[in-house]
Amino acid sequence: AFALCIPHLLSLWTASDLLFFVLPIVLMNVYCFMFAKIIWMQKSQLIELAIKDPLTGTGNRRALAEGMEQLLGMRKRKEITASLIAFDIDSFKDINDVYGHQAGDRVLSTVTEIIHSRIRLTDNLYRQGGDEFVIVALDTDQDTAIRLAEELRRLIQNTIFDGGYRA
């Protein structure tokens, strides 16, 4: 709209007067656009930090709560099947105590990779804290969830982690 006014303003003002008037407006618009973009990027980063576990990159407890709310909302609108698989890593405290917390972090990261390699894109993995994980598997009945949980248990149990130890 402002650009459409320029020909009319040229008839009233000299080019230098118009430039003196237009340049601050253009610069202010560029500044506002850049400021809004920076704020949007920072907001996105804060949201990600609020819902992701920094070590494993999975959803955290807050993301699990939000995911469960969404799932329950979907359930009210239509009939869906979903399973929740909750588990922890046996003897994880021993790994931390004997090999150190860095070794424990590597175990958590490796376990996360194993799980992600096996679950579907529609399934969600969350780390509740420590060595506790939750998988929410959409369109998965109880028998399928039990088979998935057992398969993951075997995969993790048979993994030899860096340092030669097992979880």
N, C-alpha and C positions, 0 to 999 in steps of 0.2 A: 504494500500500500504506500509505503514511504517512497519507493522508487517511482511510482506513478506521479507523485507530487513534484519530483525534481524538475521536469520541463516547466511547470508553472512557476516554481520558485526561481528558476533561471531568469524568467522574465521580470521578476521583482528584484532579485539580488545579483550582484556580480559573482563571478565564479569563485573568487577568493572568499567572499562572504558565505557562499553556499558551502564551500569546503570547510570553513571555520565552524559551520553549523552541523554539517553531516559527519565529519571525521570523529568527533567525540561520540556521536550516537553509534557509529559502526564499531568503534573500539569498545564501547560499553557492551554492545551485543556480543562481540567476540569473547570478551572477558566473562560475561555471564554464561555463555555456552561452555567455555572451558571449565569454569567453576562448577557448573552443574554436572559436567562429565566426571570431574574428579570426585565430587561428592557421591555420584552414582557408583563409581568404581570402589570407593572406600566402603560404601554401604554393602556392596556385594562381598567384599573381603570380610567384613565383620560378620555378615550372615554365615559365610562359609566357616569362619573360625568358631562361631557359636554352635554349629551343628556337626562339625567333623572332628573326629579324634585325630590329633596331630601326628601320632606315631603310625597308625595303620591306615589312615585316610578313609576309614569307614565312618558311618554315622555314629554319633555318640548317644548318650542317654536322652538328651533333649530331642535329637532327631528321631529316636525310637518313639518317644511320646507323641511327637507330631505325626509320625507315620501311622501309629496306631489310631490316632484321631481320624486321619484321612481314611484308613481302612474301615473303621466303624461307620463313618459317614457314607462310604461307598456301599457298605452292607445294608444301610437303611434304604438306599435307593434301588438296589437290585440284589438278587441272590448271587453271592460269590462264595467261593471256598478258599480258605487260606489256612496255613499252618504256621505255628510259631515253634521254633526249635531253639531252646536255651541250653547252653553248655559252658563248661569251664575247662581249663587245661589241668589235668591231674599233675600233682607234684610241682606246680609252677613255682611255689614259694621256695622249694628246694633248689630249683634252677637258679633263682635269684640269689639265694643264700650261698650256694657253692660256687657258681660261675660268675656272679655279678649281675647288676641290673642291665648292663649293655647286652649281655647274653640273653637275658630275659626279653629285652626289647626285640632282639633278632628273632627269638622264638615267636613272639607275637606277630611280627611282620611276616614271617614265613607261614604261620598258621593262616593269617589273613589271605596270603597269596594262594594257598592250597584251597581255601574255601571259595575264593573268587573264581578259581579255575574250574570249579565244579558246579557252582550254582548258576542259575539262568540270569539273564539281564533283568528280568522282571522280579527277581528275588532281591531282597535287601539285607545287608549284613550290618549289624550294629555292635559296637563294643561298649558294654555298660560300664566298664571300669575294670582295672586289674586284668585278670585273665578270663573275664566273663563276656561271652558273646551271645547274640541273639540273631537268628535268621528268620525273616518273615517271608514265607514262600507263598505267592499268590497262585490260585488255581491248583492247589496241592492238597490232596486228601490225606487223611491220617496215615494210611499204609505207605503212601509214597514218601511222606515226611519221615517216617520211621526208617525206610530204606536209605534215604538221603543221609539221615543222621548217622546211621551205622556205617555207611560208606565213608563219610567224613571222619568218623572215629578211627576207622582202619587206616585211612590215608595219613592221618596225623600221627597215629601210633607207630606206623611203619616208617616215618620220616626220621632220618638221622640228621640232626641239626648241626650247624657249624660248631665245631668243638667236640663232636662225637657223641653227644647226649641225645636222649629221646625224651619227648614230652609225654 
